[in-house]
Amino acid sequence: MTYHLAIDIGASSGRHILGHMENGKLCLEEVYRFENGIKEETGVLTWDIDHIVGEVIKGISKCKEIGKIPETVAIDTWGVDYVLLDENKKEILPAVAYRDSRTKDVPDEIERIISGEELYKRTGIQKQNFNTIYQLYCDKKSGKLDRAKYFLMMPDYLGFCLTGIIQNEYTNATTTGLVNVNTKSWDTEILDRLGIKKEIFGDLHLPCSEVGKLSPKIAEKVGFDCKVLHAPSHDTASAFVACPIKDDSMCISSGTWSLIGTENLSPITSKEAQDANFTNEGGIEYRYRFLKNIMGMWLFQNVRKNLDKKFTYDEMMHLAMESGVFEEIDTNAQDFVAPENMITAIRNSIKNDNLPIEVVINTIYHSLAKSYKKAVDEMEKISGKKINTVNIVGGGSKDTYLNKLTAQYTGKCVMAGPVEATAIGNLLSQIMYRDKTLTLEKAREVVKKSFNISEVM
């Protein structure tokens, strides 16, 4: 039996999922799970990279314990965040998290150097205050960048920790706002105009390619050796591999963020696309994920945390369903990015301090579904595509109420599943590396054959 290991790390947790092919189907087994999260360090929101690296290694070791040794390993994470290394390949800390407020005024500052319209034409990336381009500009102003010799997106950094090899992967790099949408390489003119030294950026490597073998130190720790590969290392890029998307369909990768969009063979960088804040992120085989970011399960996660986790997500869903009452919020409002208390932030947005908790939750549900409808309408208008089907993948696809509201508001056929889309896409990219006859189209047929994908009624 040939095993592959997907390490899928999100903002709140990470998972190690083994996969193997059996009778034409992809079989999954979760072998390890760990908590992740942003922490505050002297007033700055950061990632505990020592913790993440340690948990990645522990999860790989688990494969040895259960006697299922993977031939290959690949890592995917969220986008935009990175680690800088100095000339001795030592981390320049802290590893600041994208939800930190340091970039709040930077987009306006940069637009005095390069207009927003030109940036969008060159990179195709939507404007978000936390984009890497704005974070690196902060590092330049603070002097942190002066010591940097290497720039690594989060999965690149974890790959370096496992192999000792420094490489930059394409799909995650495109989230930086520094990759030219046409040349598919770092836009050195942008870097020069912003005064960001271009020497720290390496060549971009495609998914389904090899990073290298585990370093001797790591191989000894985990008890075996294997190859580390590049998956589509941006988690949404991996999720899109597992989404049975067609010309008349859209995909919602539903997790902490809801990434809603379609797949194109060429970018769309029109004024209409920029005004609607759509992005053209890189995907497998140089495909473009034309989508927009909507603040998804993050809203529910924080409400649940504010309630001291007294309710399960299912119980919160039923509270909302039974209330029948809701208001409307802008789910992408800046006030919801990193509030001290999400419930208070939502009540303040509606200007009602006494809004019952069940109405708060139902407001999130209806506002998310309405934002999906708006994105579908914009997509149809901008791309010229007629959308008939919306495929919801990822953990959020288990939320039956949100699925029904999505169908209700969009008026489209809504399909839910697979739940483990990101890990599935990661694993399929590893199998595509091993089996050159497995095309993307064939891989998506494997998904349909292997996992439950059901119409929302």
Secondary structure, DSSP 8 states (H G I E B T S, - for coil): --EEEEEEE-SSEEEEEEEEEETTEEEEEEEEEEE--EEEETTEEEE-HHHHHHHHHHHHHHHHHTT--EEEEEEEB-SS-EEEE-TTS-B-S-EE-TTSGGGTTHHHHHHTTS-HHHHHHHH-----TT-HHHHHHHHHHHTGGGG-SEEEEHHHHHHHHHHS---EEHHHHGGGT-B-TTT-SB-HHHHHHHT--GGG---EE-TTEEEEE--HHHHHHHTS--EEEE---BHHHHHHHTS---TTEEEEEESSEEEEEEEESS----HHHHHTT-EEEE-GGG-EEEEEEEE-HHHHHHHHHHTTT-S-HHHHHHHHHHH-------TT-GGGSS-S-HHHHHHHHHT-TT--HHHHHHHHHHHHHHHHHHHHHHHHHHH-----EEEEESGGGG-HHHHHHHHHHH-SEEEE--TTHHHHHHHHHHHHHH-TT--HHHHHHHHHHHS--EE--
